[in-house]
């Protein structure tokens, strides 16, 4: 599985989690399902939203890192431990 396919998979599962969460929350509020459906829906909805936010941040930072190129070498400063007269 390539990186692009894996990212599509992560995005798709995130949207599915949000959609299933919304359906369970609505069904739990209407009363068509047991109260545990409301709890499961809220947890699925919340985790899906958090996952979408994390994926967006991850995508932005990885794109910025690719655009910048490789990191520059560190600057070496002279080490001065004491004063010389």
Rosetta blueprint (number, residue, H / E / L):
1 X L
2 X L
3 X H
4 X H
5 X H
6 X H
7 X H
8 X H
9 X H
10 X H
11 X H
12 X H
13 X H
14 X H
15 X H
16 X H
17 X H
18 X H
19 X H
20 X H
21 X H
22 X H
23 X H
24 X H
25 X H
26 X H
27 X H
28 X H
29 X H
30 X H
31 X L
32 X L
33 X L
34 X L
35 X H
36 X H
37 X H
38 X H
39 X H
40 X H
41 X H
42 X H
43 X H
44 X H
45 X H
46 X H
47 X H
48 X H
49 X H
50 X H
51 X H
52 X H
53 X H
54 X H
55 X H
56 X H
57 X H
58 X H
59 X H
60 X H
61 X H
62 X H
63 X H
64 X H
65 X H
66 X H
67 X H
68 X H
69 X L
70 X L
71 X L
72 X L
73 X L
74 X L
75 X L
76 X L
77 X L
78 X L
79 X L
80 X L
81 X L
82 X L
83 X L
84 X L
85 X L
